[in-house]
Amino acid sequence: MELVCRKPWVRDSFRRAEPIIRKLRAAEPSWLPGYKVRILDGNHLGATEHRIDELRRTWAAPLPGKALVVFDQAKGLVRDVFLTEDGQAQERRLIGRVLETVQRGELWIADRNFCTLPLIFGMHRREACFVLRQHGQLKGHLLGHRQRVGKTETGIVYEQAIAVTEPASKEELILRRVTVELSQPTRDGDTEIHILSNLPGEAASAQKLAELYRNRWTIERVFFEIERAFESEISTLGYRRRPVRALAGLLAYNAVALVEAAIACEHGRETVRNEVSTYYLSLEIRGAWDGMQIAIPPKHWRVFATQSDDDFAATLREIARRMQLARYKKHPRGPKKKPPKKPNTKTATRLHR
């Protein structure tokens, strides 16, 4: 059974937050001028701990569900979410629902799990563009010889055309295939990655396509910090309603994004990017919220619900102007240290004897 969450809470929060971001003039420049960049990411709703003993011996035990999250790169907001409680479901089963929201002139960036023919041809027919890491199961017919076109921070870049065919319609589509020979292998041991795109060459070079795919990690890291601060997983491991808690984390993401937009408006975008910790901001909201609900009567909160976009943006700017940013200072992590070598237990035991 697949139960898909249809609550439009995240979509509504985006509609309310977007005009405030516009009033604050805090939107980031598009990663690719002329395109509205969307980042599609998938994740389990909660799987960081083992299931309890009673559920380990049955295949019918509840499993973590799945979520597909859509980020608006320029606004810095979660735009939409598609949830399912079916732990056996693949992320690809939700692609049809994602395609319903795709619009002309958008550029979608996603990992290899979403590199499927339905998504590629669906985007093409909606006159949208994509940058996808090629999945090993997606086969195509390479055309011509690959050409070395330059270098990036991560390795040497090559480009080649590839033809993919939709089995049902027999329609063929010619895509660009960018290969990056990595200077350092990925954590999975990959020494090169392949990126597929239907962007025209005059819109983005091969190096730019590689950069666009790499940039998606910047937003994922920020979202991870907020998810960690708000603990948006359900700790009751046999509990089936994880999507409600996941939605809370996504709504928190948009709330923190508004705060950061106001800080950027008053103190500068570089200050937010380099000095302000999203994690500490999230902890502040999480820690102060319960106390504020007790100390401030409900009637004093209603004023914010009736404020115009201009007035609400001005209120956020006033709060940001008075903030002590030193309390939320970012502490960059230093280089990882190599773990110490483990002693040879057999040798140690023999010497002890």
ROPAZA-841990 format. One record per residue: residue in one letter; y, z, x of N, C-alpha, C in turn. Coordinates in steps of 0.05 Angstrom, whole numbers. Layout:
N
["A", [Y, Z, X], [Y, Z, X], [Y, Z, X]]
...
***
This chain:
353
["M", [-24, 0, 17], [0, 0, 0], [25, 0, 18]]
["E", [44, -16, 11], [69, -17, 26], [92, -8, 7]]
["L", [106, 13, 15], [128, 23, 0], [153, 18, 16]]
["V", [171, 0, 7], [195, -7, 22], [218, 8, 9]]
["C", [234, 21, 26], [257, 36, 16], [279, 17, 7]]
["R", [288, 21, -18], [309, 4, -29], [336, 18, -33]]
["K", [338, 42, -22], [363, 57, -24], [385, 43, -7]]
["P", [408, 35, -19], [428, 20, -3], [447, 39, 11]]
["W", [439, 63, 18], [457, 82, 30], [470, 72, 56]]
["V", [453, 61, 74], [464, 51, 99], [483, 28, 95]]
["R", [475, 9, 77], [492, -14, 71], [519, -5, 60]]
["D", [518, 16, 42], [543, 26, 30], [560, 40, 52]]
["S", [547, 54, 70], [563, 68, 91], [577, 47, 109]]
["F", [563, 24, 113], [576, 3, 129], [600, -9, 114]]
["R", [597, -13, 88], [619, -25, 72], [643, -6, 73]]
["R", [638, 20, 73], [661, 39, 73], [673, 42, 101]]
["A", [656, 40, 121], [666, 45, 148], [680, 20, 160]]
["E", [671, -4, 152], [681, -28, 164], [711, -31, 161]]
["P", [723, -27, 137], [752, -30, 136], [767, -9, 152]]
["I", [755, 15, 156], [768, 35, 172], [769, 26, 201]]
["I", [747, 15, 211], [747, 4, 238], [768, -17, 241]]
["R", [772, -33, 220], [792, -55, 221], [820, -43, 222]]
["K", [825, -22, 206], [851, -9, 206], [857, 4, 233]]
["L", [836, 15, 245], [840, 28, 272], [842, 7, 294]]
["R", [837, -18, 288], [837, -39, 308], [819, -32, 332]]
["A", [795, -22, 325], [777, -11, 345], [752, -29, 349]]
["A", [752, -52, 336], [728, -70, 339], [727, -81, 367]]
["E", [703, -83, 377], [698, -94, 404], [700, -125, 402]]
["P", [708, -138, 424], [707, -167, 424], [678, -176, 421]]
["S", [674, -198, 408], [646, -209, 405], [635, -216, 432]]
["W", [609, -210, 436], [596, -218, 461], [596, -248, 465]]
["L", [598, -263, 443], [600, -292, 445], [622, -302, 426]]
["P", [645, -309, 436], [667, -316, 418], [659, -338, 399]]
["G", [668, -334, 374], [662, -353, 353], [637, -346, 337]]
["Y", [622, -325, 345], [598, -317, 331], [599, -288, 324]]
["K", [587, -281, 301], [584, -253, 293], [556, -244, 303]]
["V", [557, -226, 322], [532, -218, 335], [518, -195, 320]]
["R", [492, -200, 314], [475, -180, 301], [452, -173, 320]]
["I", [445, -148, 322], [422, -140, 338], [401, -128, 320]]
["L", [378, -140, 321], [355, -131, 305], [336, -115, 322]]
["D", [330, -91, 313], [312, -74, 329], [292, -60, 310]]
["G", [268, -57, 319], [248, -44, 303], [238, -19, 317]]
["N", [228, 1, 301], [219, 25, 313], [200, 39, 293]]
["H", [183, 57, 303], [168, 75, 286], [187, 96, 275]]
["L", [181, 106, 251], [198, 127, 239], [192, 154, 251]]
["G", [171, 157, 265], [165, 183, 278], [138, 183, 289]]
["A", [135, 185, 316], [108, 185, 327], [108, 199, 354]]
["T", [125, 219, 358], [127, 231, 384], [107, 253, 388]]
["E", [94, 262, 367], [74, 283, 370], [47, 274, 359]]
["H", [26, 288, 367], [0, 282, 356], [-1, 292, 327]]
["R", [-19, 280, 311], [-23, 290, 284], [-38, 317, 285]]
["I", [-35, 332, 264], [-49, 358, 263], [-79, 354, 262]]
["D", [-94, 375, 269], [-123, 372, 272], [-136, 361, 247]]
["E", [-127, 371, 223], [-140, 363, 198], [-138, 333, 193]]
["L", [-118, 319, 205], [-114, 291, 200], [-125, 273, 222]]
["R", [-135, 284, 243], [-144, 268, 266], [-171, 255, 261]]
["R", [-186, 265, 243], [-214, 255, 240], [-217, 236, 216]]
["T", [-195, 227, 205], [-197, 209, 182], [-179, 185, 186]]
["W", [-189, 161, 180], [-172, 137, 182], [-151, 136, 160]]
["A", [-155, 152, 139], [-136, 152, 117], [-112, 170, 122]]
["A", [-111, 182, 145], [-89, 201, 151], [-62, 186, 151]]
["P", [-41, 199, 141], [-15, 186, 141], [-5, 180, 169]]
["L", [5, 156, 173], [15, 147, 198], [45, 143, 197]]
["P", [59, 144, 220], [88, 138, 219], [94, 111, 207]]
["G", [116, 109, 192], [123, 83, 181], [139, 67, 201]]
["K", [151, 45, 191], [166, 27, 208], [195, 23, 197]]
["A", [213, 17, 215], [240, 12, 207], [251, -12, 223]]
["L", [265, -30, 209], [280, -51, 222], [310, -45, 218]]
["V", [325, -43, 239], [353, -36, 238], [370, -59, 248]]
["V", [392, -65, 233], [410, -87, 240], [436, -74, 249]]
["F", [445, -80, 274], [470, -70, 284], [491, -92, 284]]
["D", [515, -85, 277], [538, -103, 279], [551, -97, 306]]
["Q", [549, -116, 325], [558, -110, 352], [588, -105, 354]]
["A", [605, -121, 341], [634, -118, 343], [643, -92, 330]]
["K", [633, -85, 307], [642, -61, 292], [629, -36, 304]]
["G", [606, -39, 318], [593, -16, 328], [579, 1, 307]]
["L", [571, -12, 285], [559, 2, 262], [532, -8, 255]]
["V", [516, 9, 243], [490, 0, 231], [497, -14, 206]]
["R", [489, -39, 204], [496, -56, 181], [475, -54, 158]]
["D", [450, -52, 166], [429, -52, 146], [404, -40, 158]]
["V", [385, -32, 140], [359, -21, 149], [338, -29, 129]]
["F", [315, -35, 139], [292, -42, 123], [269, -23, 131]]
["L", [260, -7, 112], [240, 14, 117], [215, 9, 102]]
["T", [193, 17, 114], [167, 18, 101], [152, 42, 110]]
["E", [138, 55, 92], [122, 78, 99], [94, 71, 108]]
["D", [87, 46, 106], [60, 37, 114], [58, 37, 145]]
["G", [44, 57, 156], [42, 58, 185], [26, 35, 197]]
["Q", [9, 22, 180], [-7, -1, 191], [9, -27, 190]]
["A", [32, -27, 177], [47, -52, 174], [59, -60, 201]]
["Q", [60, -87, 205], [74, -97, 229], [103, -102, 221]]
["E", [120, -101, 242], [149, -106, 238], [153, -133, 226]]
["R", [135, -152, 232], [139, -180, 223], [137, -182, 192]]
["R", [123, -163, 180], [120, -164, 150], [147, -160, 136]]
["L", [167, -149, 150], [193, -145, 138], [213, -167, 145]]
["I", [204, -187, 160], [223, -209, 168], [234, -224, 144]]
["G", [217, -228, 123], [227, -242, 100], [251, -228, 87]]
["R", [251, -201, 87], [273, -186, 75], [298, -188, 93]]
["V", [293, -189, 120], [315, -192, 138], [329, -219, 134]]
["L", [313, -240, 131], [324, -268, 128], [342, -270, 104]]
["E", [337, -254, 83], [354, -255, 59], [383, -247, 65]]
["T", [387, -233, 87], [414, -224, 94], [428, -241, 115]]
["V", [413, -261, 126], [424, -277, 148], [445, -297, 136]]
["Q", [467, -300, 150], [488, -318, 141], [496, -338, 163]]
["R", [508, -359, 154], [517, -380, 173], [537, -369, 193]]
["G", [535, -378, 218], [554, -370, 239], [547, -343, 252]]
["E", [524, -332, 245], [516, -307, 258], [498, -313, 282]]
["L", [498, -295, 302], [480, -296, 325], [463, -271, 325]]
["W", [437, -275, 323], [418, -252, 321], [404, -250, 348]]
["I", [403, -225, 358], [389, -220, 384], [367, -200, 378]]
["A", [343, -206, 388], [320, -189, 382], [299, -191, 404]]
["D", [281, -171, 405], [260, -171, 424], [237, -189, 416]]
["R", [216, -190, 432], [195, -210, 428], [178, -204, 404]]
["N", [178, -179, 393], [162, -174, 369], [172, -191, 345]]
["F", [197, -200, 346], [208, -215, 324], [208, -245, 329]]
["C", [197, -253, 352], [196, -282, 359], [173, -295, 345]]
["T", [178, -303, 320], [157, -316, 304], [169, -342, 292]]
["L", [151, -359, 284], [160, -385, 272], [175, -380, 246]]
["P", [166, -362, 228], [182, -358, 204], [211, -349, 210]]
["L", [215, -332, 230], [242, -323, 236], [258, -346, 248]]
["I", [246, -361, 267], [260, -382, 280], [268, -404, 261]]
["F", [250, -413, 244], [257, -434, 225], [274, -423, 202]]
["G", [271, -398, 195], [288, -386, 175], [317, -385, 184]]
["M", [321, -377, 209], [348, -376, 220], [360, -404, 221]]
["H", [344, -423, 230], [353, -451, 233], [363, -462, 206]]
["R", [347, -457, 185], [354, -467, 158], [379, -454, 146]]
["R", [384, -429, 156], [408, -415, 146], [432, -420, 164]]
["E", [429, -439, 183], [450, -446, 202], [460, -423, 218]]
["A", [442, -405, 225], [448, -382, 242], [435, -388, 269]]
["C", [444, -373, 290], [433, -377, 317], [418, -351, 325]]
["F", [402, -354, 345], [386, -331, 354], [382, -332, 384]]
["V", [377, -308, 395], [369, -305, 423], [345, -286, 422]]
["L", [321, -296, 428], [297, -281, 425], [280, -282, 450]]
["R", [269, -260, 458], [249, -261, 480], [224, -273, 469]]
["Q", [213, -293, 484], [189, -307, 474], [165, -288, 475]]
["H", [150, -288, 452], [125, -273, 450], [103, -290, 461]]
["G", [83, -277, 474], [61, -292, 486], [45, -308, 466]]
["Q", [45, -299, 440], [30, -313, 419], [44, -338, 408]]
["L", [70, -340, 414], [84, -363, 404], [82, -386, 424]]
["K", [67, -406, 417], [63, -428, 436], [81, -452, 427]]
["G", [89, -467, 447], [105, -491, 442], [97, -512, 463]]
["H", [111, -534, 461], [106, -556, 480], [130, -559, 498]]
["L", [126, -552, 524], [148, -554, 543], [155, -583, 548]]
["L", [181, -588, 550], [191, -615, 554], [205, -617, 581]]
["G", [198, -638, 596], [211, -642, 622], [204, -620, 642]]
["H", [220, -618, 663], [216, -598, 684], [238, -577, 682]]
["R", [230, -553, 688], [250, -531, 687], [268, -533, 711]]
["Q", [294, -528, 707], [314, -531, 727], [326, -504, 734]]
["R", [329, -499, 760], [343, -475, 768], [373, -478, 763]]
["V", [384, -459, 749], [413, -462, 741], [430, -440, 753]]
["G", [419, -420, 766], [436, -399, 778], [422, -372, 780]]
["K", [438, -351, 783], [428, -324, 786], [443, -305, 768]]
["T", [430, -283, 761], [444, -261, 748], [438, -236, 764]]
["E", [448, -213, 753], [443, -187, 766], [413, -181, 768]]
["T", [398, -192, 749], [369, -184, 748], [350, -204, 761]]
["G", [360, -229, 768], [342, -248, 780], [352, -276, 779]]
["I", [333, -295, 785], [339, -323, 786], [334, -335, 758]]
["V", [352, -353, 749], [352, -364, 722], [344, -393, 723]]
["Y", [325, -400, 705], [316, -428, 701], [320, -435, 672]]
["E", [321, -462, 666], [323, -471, 638], [306, -495, 634]]
["Q", [294, -497, 610], [276, -519, 603], [276, -521, 573]]
["A", [272, -545, 562], [270, -549, 533], [241, -543, 525]]
["I", [238, -534, 500], [212, -529, 488], [212, -537, 459]]
["A", [191, -550, 450], [188, -558, 422], [169, -540, 408]]
["V", [177, -530, 385], [160, -513, 368], [157, -527, 341]]
["T", [134, -524, 328], [128, -537, 303], [119, -517, 282]]
["E", [130, -520, 259], [122, -503, 236], [97, -515, 223]]
["P", [75, -501, 222], [50, -512, 212], [52, -523, 184]]
["A", [65, -508, 166], [65, -516, 137], [80, -542, 133]]
["S", [104, -544, 144], [121, -567, 139], [119, -589, 160]]
["K", [106, -582, 183], [104, -600, 206], [131, -607, 218]]
["E", [151, -591, 211], [178, -595, 222], [178, -586, 251]]
["E", [191, -601, 268], [193, -595, 296], [222, -587, 303]]
["L", [224, -568, 320], [250, -558, 329], [251, -556, 359]]
["I", [272, -567, 371], [275, -566, 400], [293, -543, 407]]
["L", [283, -525, 424], [298, -501, 431], [303, -500, 461]]
["R", [321, -483, 469], [326, -478, 498], [308, -455, 507]]
["R", [295, -458, 529], [278, -437, 540], [289, -429, 567]]
["V", [300, -404, 568], [311, -394, 593], [292, -374, 605]]
["T", [285, -379, 630], [267, -361, 645], [282, -346, 667]]
["V", [278, -320, 668], [290, -303, 688], [268, -292, 706]]
["E", [267, -301, 731], [249, -289, 751], [262, -263, 761]]
["L", [250, -241, 753], [263, -215, 757], [261, -205, 786]]
["S", [282, -193, 795], [282, -181, 822], [264, -157, 823]]
["Q", [264, -142, 800], [247, -119, 798], [230, -122, 773]]
["P", [203, -117, 774], [186, -119, 750], [195, -100, 728]]
["T", [190, -107, 703], [195, -89, 681], [175, -66, 682]]
["R", [179, -46, 664], [161, -23, 664], [133, -32, 654]]
["D", [132, -55, 641], [105, -66, 633], [93, -82, 655]]
["G", [107, -86, 677], [96, -101, 700], [102, -131, 699]]
["D", [119, -140, 680], [127, -168, 678], [146, -175, 701]]
["T", [140, -198, 714], [157, -207, 736], [177, -229, 727]]
["E", [173, -239, 703], [192, -258, 691], [192, -255, 661]]
["I", [214, -262, 649], [216, -262, 620], [226, -290, 611]]
["H", [218, -298, 586], [227, -323, 575], [243, -317, 549]]
["I", [266, -330, 547], [284, -326, 525], [288, -353, 510]]
["L", [284, -352, 484], [287, -376, 467], [313, -374, 451]]
["S", [326, -397, 448], [352, -397, 433], [357, -425, 423]]
["N", [371, -426, 400], [380, -452, 389], [410, -455, 393]]
["L", [423, -438, 409], [451, -441, 415], [456, -467, 431]]
["P", [476, -482, 424], [482, -506, 440], [491, -499, 468]]
["G", [487, -517, 486], [494, -512, 514], [523, -507, 519]]
["E", [541, -520, 502], [569, -516, 506], [579, -489, 496]]
["A", [562, -476, 480], [569, -449, 469], [562, -427, 489]]
["A", [539, -430, 503], [530, -410, 522], [513, -422, 543]]
["S", [519, -414, 568], [502, -424, 591], [476, -408, 591]]
["A", [457, -417, 608], [432, -402, 610], [437, -374, 620]]
["Q", [455, -370, 639], [461, -343, 648], [473, -326, 626]]
["K", [489, -338, 608], [500, -323, 586], [478, -314, 566]]
["L", [459, -331, 562], [436, -324, 544], [421, -300, 555]]
["A", [416, -300, 581], [403, -278, 594], [419, -252, 592]]
["E", [445, -255, 594], [463, -232, 592], [463, -221, 563]]
["L", [464, -239, 544], [464, -231, 516], [439, -215, 509]]
["Y", [416, -224, 519], [391, -210, 513], [391, -183, 527]]
["R", [401, -181, 551], [402, -156, 566], [421, -136, 553]]
["N", [443, -146, 541], [463, -128, 530], [453, -112, 506]]
["R", [432, -122, 493], [423, -108, 469], [415, -79, 475]]
["W", [408, -74, 500], [400, -46, 508], [423, -27, 507]]
["T", [448, -36, 510], [470, -18, 509], [472, -4, 482]]
["I", [469, -18, 460], [470, -6, 434], [445, 11, 428]]
["E", [422, 2, 438], [398, 18, 433], [400, 45, 447]]
["R", [412, 47, 470], [415, 72, 484], [433, 91, 468]]
["V", [455, 81, 457], [473, 98, 441], [459, 108, 417]]
["F", [444, 91, 403], [430, 100, 379], [409, 120, 386]]
["F", [396, 118, 409], [376, 137, 418], [388, 165, 421]]
["E", [413, 166, 432], [426, 191, 436], [431, 205, 410]]
["I", [440, 190, 390], [446, 202, 364], [420, 211, 350]]
["E", [400, 194, 352], [374, 201, 340], [363, 226, 352]]
["R", [367, 230, 378], [357, 254, 391], [373, 278, 383]]
["A", [399, 275, 380], [416, 298, 372], [411, 307, 344]]
["F", [406, 288, 326], [401, 296, 298], [372, 299, 291]]
["E", [354, 295, 310], [326, 298, 306], [317, 284, 280]]
["S", [321, 258, 279], [317, 243, 255], [288, 236, 249]]
["E", [270, 250, 263], [242, 248, 255], [234, 271, 237]]
["I", [213, 268, 222], [203, 290, 206], [183, 306, 223]]
["S", [188, 332, 225], [171, 348, 243], [144, 354, 229]]
["T", [143, 353, 202], [118, 358, 188], [101, 333, 191]]
["L", [80, 334, 207], [67, 309, 216], [51, 295, 194]]
["G", [42, 310, 174], [27, 298, 153], [44, 290, 129]]
["Y", [70, 292, 132], [89, 288, 110], [94, 258, 107]]
["R", [95, 248, 82], [96, 219, 78], [125, 208, 76]]
["R", [145, 225, 71], [171, 215, 65], [190, 214, 89]]
["R", [180, 203, 111], [197, 201, 135], [221, 183, 131]]
["P", [221, 162, 115], [245, 145, 113], [270, 160, 105]]
["V", [268, 182, 89], [292, 196, 81], [306, 208, 105]]
["R", [290, 220, 124], [301, 231, 148], [312, 209, 166]]
["A", [298, 187, 167], [308, 165, 184], [335, 154, 174]]
["L", [338, 153, 148], [364, 144, 136], [386, 163, 144]]
["A", [380, 189, 145], [400, 209, 153], [410, 203, 182]]
["G", [392, 196, 200], [400, 190, 227], [417, 165, 228]]
["L", [411, 145, 212], [427, 120, 212], [455, 125, 200]]
["L", [457, 141, 179], [483, 148, 168], [499, 164, 189]]
["A", [486, 182, 204], [499, 197, 225], [510, 178, 246]]
["Y", [495, 157, 252], [504, 137, 272], [531, 125, 264]]
["N", [533, 117, 238], [558, 105, 229], [581, 126, 229]]
["A", [575, 151, 223], [596, 172, 223], [606, 176, 252]]
["V", [588, 177, 271], [597, 181, 299], [612, 156, 309]]
["A", [604, 133, 300], [618, 108, 307], [647, 108, 298]]
["L", [652, 119, 274], [679, 122, 264], [696, 141, 282]]
["V", [684, 163, 290], [697, 182, 307], [704, 169, 334]]
["E", [685, 154, 345], [690, 141, 371], [712, 120, 368]]
["A", [713, 106, 345], [734, 86, 340], [761, 99, 340]]
["A", [763, 122, 327], [789, 136, 326], [797, 145, 354]]
["I", [778, 155, 370], [784, 164, 397], [793, 140, 414]]
["A", [780, 117, 410], [788, 93, 425], [816, 84, 418]]
["C", [823, 88, 392], [850, 80, 383], [871, 97, 397]]
["E", [866, 122, 401], [885, 141, 412], [884, 143, 442]]
["H", [860, 142, 454], [857, 147, 482], [848, 123, 498]]
["G", [842, 101, 485], [834, 77, 499], [804, 72, 498]]
["R", [796, 47, 496], [768, 39, 494], [752, 47, 520]]
["E", [765, 44, 543], [751, 51, 568], [745, 81, 570]]
["T", [763, 97, 558], [758, 126, 558], [732, 132, 543]]
["V", [729, 120, 520], [705, 125, 503], [681, 114, 518]]
["R", [683, 91, 530], [660, 78, 543], [651, 93, 567]]
["N", [670, 104, 583], [663, 116, 609], [663, 146, 610]]
["E", [676, 159, 591], [680, 188, 594], [669, 204, 570]]
["V", [668, 193, 547], [660, 208, 523], [630, 206, 518]]
["S", [616, 228, 515], [588, 228, 510], [582, 227, 480]]
["T", [568, 206, 472], [560, 203, 444], [541, 226, 436]]
["Y", [525, 235, 454], [506, 257, 449], [520, 283, 443]]
["Y", [541, 289, 458], [556, 314, 453], [572, 312, 427]]
["L", [583, 289, 421], [596, 286, 395], [577, 291, 372]]
["S", [553, 280, 375], [533, 283, 354], [525, 313, 351]]
["L", [522, 327, 373], [515, 355, 372], [538, 371, 359]]
["E", [562, 364, 364], [585, 377, 351], [584, 374, 321]]
["I", [579, 350, 312], [578, 346, 283], [554, 361, 271]]
["R", [531, 360, 284], [508, 373, 274], [512, 404, 273]]
["G", [524, 415, 294], [527, 444, 296], [549, 455, 278]]
["A", [571, 439, 273], [594, 449, 258], [592, 444, 228]]
["W", [575, 425, 220], [575, 417, 192], [568, 439, 173]]
["D", [546, 454, 178], [538, 475, 160], [559, 496, 157]]
["G", [572, 504, 179], [593, 524, 178], [617, 515, 162]]
["M", [624, 489, 166], [648, 478, 151], [643, 477, 121]]
["Q", [618, 472, 113], [612, 472, 85], [615, 499, 72]]
["I", [610, 520, 88], [613, 548, 78], [642, 556, 79]]
["A", [656, 550, 100], [684, 559, 104], [704, 544, 88]]
["I", [699, 518, 83], [719, 502, 68], [708, 496, 40]]
["P", [722, 505, 19], [713, 500, -8], [711, 470, -15]]
["P", [694, 462, -33], [690, 434, -40], [716, 420, -48]]
["K", [735, 434, -62], [759, 421, -71], [776, 410, -48]]
["H", [773, 422, -25], [789, 412, -2], [777, 387, 11]]
["W", [752, 381, 4], [739, 357, 15], [745, 333, -2]]
["R", [753, 337, -28], [756, 315, -46], [779, 297, -39]]
["V", [798, 307, -24], [821, 291, -17], [813, 267, 0]]
["F", [792, 270, 16], [783, 248, 33], [770, 226, 17]]
["A", [758, 233, -6], [745, 213, -23], [766, 195, -37]]
["T", [790, 206, -41], [811, 191, -55], [831, 178, -37]]
["Q", [829, 182, -11], [848, 170, 7], [844, 140, 9]]
["S", [866, 126, 13], [865, 97, 19], [854, 93, 47]]
["D", [847, 68, 53], [837, 62, 80], [857, 69, 102]]
["D", [883, 62, 96], [904, 67, 115], [908, 97, 120]]
["D", [907, 113, 98], [911, 142, 101], [887, 155, 115]]
["F", [863, 145, 109], [839, 157, 122], [839, 150, 152]]
["A", [847, 126, 159], [849, 118, 187], [870, 135, 201]]
["A", [893, 140, 188], [913, 157, 200], [904, 185, 204]]
["T", [888, 195, 185], [876, 222, 188], [858, 224, 212]]
["L", [841, 204, 215], [822, 203, 238], [838, 202, 265]]
["R", [860, 186, 265], [876, 184, 289], [889, 211, 296]]
["E", [898, 225, 276], [910, 251, 280], [890, 271, 292]]
["I", [866, 271, 281], [845, 289, 291], [838, 281, 320]]
["A", [835, 255, 325], [828, 246, 352], [850, 253, 372]]
["R", [875, 252, 363], [897, 258, 381], [896, 287, 391]]
["R", [885, 305, 374], [885, 333, 380], [858, 342, 394]]
["M", [840, 324, 397], [814, 331, 408], [816, 338, 438]]
["Q", [800, 357, 446], [798, 364, 474], [774, 348, 485]]
["L", [779, 325, 496], [757, 307, 504], [740, 319, 527]]
["A", [751, 338, 541], [735, 350, 563], [710, 364, 552]]
["R", [710, 372, 527], [687, 385, 515], [664, 365, 511]]
["Y", [670, 339, 511], [650, 318, 505], [647, 300, 529]]
["K", [652, 310, 552], [652, 294, 576], [623, 284, 582]]
["K", [621, 259, 588], [596, 246, 595], [588, 255, 623]]
["H", [562, 260, 627], [551, 267, 653], [530, 246, 661]]
["P", [538, 226, 675], [519, 205, 683], [496, 216, 698]]
["R", [472, 205, 692], [448, 214, 706], [447, 201, 733]]
["G", [439, 216, 753], [436, 206, 780], [410, 191, 783]]
["P", [406, 179, 806], [381, 164, 811], [356, 182, 807]]
["K", [335, 170, 796], [311, 185, 792], [298, 192, 819]]
["K", [287, 216, 821], [273, 224, 845], [243, 218, 842]]
["K", [232, 209, 864], [203, 204, 863], [187, 229, 859]]
["P", [168, 229, 841], [152, 253, 837], [136, 261, 862]]
["P", [133, 287, 867], [117, 295, 891], [88, 286, 888]]
["K", [76, 281, 911], [48, 273, 910], [30, 296, 902]]
["K", [11, 290, 884], [-7, 311, 876], [-28, 316, 897]]
["P", [-34, 342, 902], [-54, 348, 922], [-82, 338, 914]]
["N", [-98, 332, 934], [-125, 323, 929], [-142, 348, 923]]
["T", [-149, 351, 898], [-163, 376, 890], [-191, 379, 903]]
["K", [-204, 356, 908], [-230, 358, 921], [-227, 368, 950]]
["T", [-207, 357, 964], [-203, 366, 992], [-195, 396, 993]]
["A", [-177, 403, 974], [-168, 431, 973], [-191, 450, 967]]
["T", [-208, 443, 949], [-231, 460, 943], [-250, 462, 966]]
["R", [-255, 440, 981], [-273, 441, 1004], [-261, 458, 1026]]
["L", [-235, 457, 1031], [-223, 473, 1051], [-223, 503, 1044]]
["H", [-220, 508, 1018], [-220, 536, 1008], [-248, 548, 1013]]
["R", [-269, 532, 1009], [-296, 543, 1013], [-300, 548, 1043]]
***
